[in-house]
Amino acid sequence: MNKIRVIVAKPGLDGHDRGAKVIARALRDAGMEVIYTGLRQTPEQIVAAALQEDADVVGLSILSGAHMHVCPRVVELLRDKGLDHVLVVVGGIIPDVDIPKLRAAGVSGIFLPGSPMQEIIDFIKANAQPRLERV
């Protein structure tokens, strides 16, 4: 079976990446291939990494409040590159009022602080389309 390939990214100026690293390790330990892009990534850099790495999932970690700008832009750029199959998930501090807007913009999974790791892992496993399934 092909492993699910996940890009974990920290977009924008947020310099706190402990949560992203914890998630990356948990996904790796769950059998996924994880590419962590590092801090201060632009939506364009994130999508370029997803294309280059043939990602099945893009996971965004956002604590800065820029989720309403970054997430829709990442989804838009993925679609522009023909990567409609890439599952987009976001974790961070997201007000309840923004959750329906993010879903409408194409973000599939939204995880708030304190979300159990297993919940995130299970969501990705249930919703990602690994490469072999897309062929």
C-alpha positions as CSV (number, residue, x, y, z in Angstrom):
1,M,0.0,0.0,0.0
2,N,1.2,3.5,-0.8
3,K,1.9,5.8,2.1
4,I,-0.1,9.0,2.4
5,R,2.2,11.9,1.7
6,V,1.6,15.0,3.9
7,I,3.1,18.5,3.6
8,V,3.1,20.2,7.0
9,A,3.5,24.0,6.6
10,K,3.7,27.1,8.8
11,P,2.5,29.9,6.6
12,G,2.9,33.6,7.3
13,L,4.9,35.3,10.0
14,D,4.0,33.0,12.8
15,G,7.2,31.9,14.4
16,H,5.8,29.2,16.7
17,D,6.2,25.7,15.2
18,R,6.2,23.3,18.1
19,G,2.6,22.2,17.3
20,A,3.5,21.7,13.6
21,K,6.5,19.5,14.6
22,V,4.4,17.5,17.0
23,I,1.7,16.9,14.4
24,A,4.4,16.0,11.8
25,R,5.9,13.4,14.1
26,A,2.5,11.9,15.0
27,L,1.6,11.5,11.3
28,R,4.9,10.0,10.6
29,D,4.5,7.6,13.5
30,A,1.1,6.7,12.1
31,G,2.8,5.5,8.9
32,M,2.5,8.6,6.7
33,E,5.3,10.2,4.8
34,V,5.7,13.8,6.1
35,I,7.5,16.7,4.6
36,Y,7.8,19.7,7.0
37,T,8.4,22.9,5.0
38,G,9.6,25.1,7.9
39,L,8.6,28.5,9.1
40,R,7.3,31.5,7.2
41,Q,6.1,29.8,4.0
42,T,4.0,31.7,1.4
43,P,0.9,30.0,-0.1
44,E,2.9,29.8,-3.4
45,Q,5.8,28.0,-1.7
46,I,3.5,25.6,0.0
47,V,1.7,24.7,-3.2
48,A,5.0,24.3,-5.0
49,A,6.1,21.9,-2.3
50,A,2.9,19.9,-2.7
51,L,3.4,19.7,-6.4
52,Q,7.0,18.7,-6.2
53,E,6.5,16.2,-3.5
54,D,3.3,14.7,-5.0
55,A,1.4,15.4,-1.8
56,D,-1.9,13.8,-0.9
57,V,-2.5,16.2,2.0
58,V,-1.5,19.8,2.9
59,G,-1.6,20.5,6.6
60,L,-1.4,24.1,7.6
61,S,-0.6,25.2,11.1
62,I,-1.7,28.8,11.8
63,L,-1.7,30.6,15.1
64,S,-1.3,34.1,13.7
65,G,-5.0,34.7,12.8
66,A,-4.2,34.8,9.0
67,H,-6.2,31.6,8.3
68,M,-8.9,33.5,6.4
69,H,-6.3,34.8,4.0
70,V,-3.9,31.9,3.8
71,C,-6.2,28.9,3.6
72,P,-8.4,30.0,0.7
73,R,-5.3,31.1,-1.2
74,V,-3.7,27.7,-0.8
75,V,-6.8,25.9,-2.0
76,E,-7.1,28.3,-5.0
77,L,-3.5,27.7,-6.0
78,L,-3.8,24.0,-5.6
79,R,-6.8,24.0,-7.9
80,D,-4.9,26.2,-10.4
81,K,-2.1,23.6,-10.5
82,G,-4.6,20.8,-11.0
83,L,-4.2,19.4,-7.5
84,D,-7.9,19.3,-6.7
85,H,-7.4,15.8,-5.1
86,V,-5.1,17.2,-2.4
87,L,-6.8,17.3,1.0
88,V,-6.3,20.5,2.9
89,V,-6.5,20.6,6.7
90,V,-5.7,23.4,9.1
91,G,-4.9,23.5,12.7
92,G,-4.6,26.4,15.1
93,I,-6.5,29.1,16.7
94,I,-9.6,29.5,14.5
95,P,-12.8,31.3,15.8
96,D,-16.0,29.3,15.5
97,V,-17.4,32.0,13.1
98,D,-14.6,31.3,10.6
99,I,-15.1,27.5,10.4
100,P,-18.0,27.4,7.9
101,K,-16.2,30.0,5.8
102,L,-13.1,27.8,5.7
103,R,-15.1,24.7,4.8
104,A,-16.8,26.7,2.0
105,A,-13.4,27.8,0.7
106,G,-12.4,24.1,0.4
107,V,-10.6,23.3,3.7
108,S,-11.7,19.8,4.6
109,G,-10.4,19.4,8.1
110,I,-10.3,22.0,10.8
111,F,-8.6,21.2,14.1
112,L,-8.5,23.5,17.1
113,P,-6.0,23.5,20.0
114,G,-6.5,20.3,22.1
115,S,-7.8,18.2,19.2
116,P,-6.6,14.6,19.9
117,M,-3.8,13.5,17.6
118,Q,-5.7,10.3,16.8
119,E,-8.7,12.4,15.6
120,I,-6.4,14.1,13.1
121,I,-4.7,10.9,12.0
122,D,-8.1,9.2,11.5
123,F,-9.5,12.1,9.5
124,I,-6.6,12.1,7.2
125,K,-6.6,8.3,6.7
126,A,-10.4,8.4,6.0
127,N,-10.3,11.3,3.6
128,A,-6.9,11.4,1.8
129,Q,-6.6,9.9,-1.7
130,P,-3.1,8.3,-1.9
131,R,-1.5,8.2,-5.3
132,L,-2.3,4.6,-6.1
133,E,-6.0,5.2,-5.6
134,R,-5.9,8.2,-8.0
135,V,-4.3,6.2,-10.9
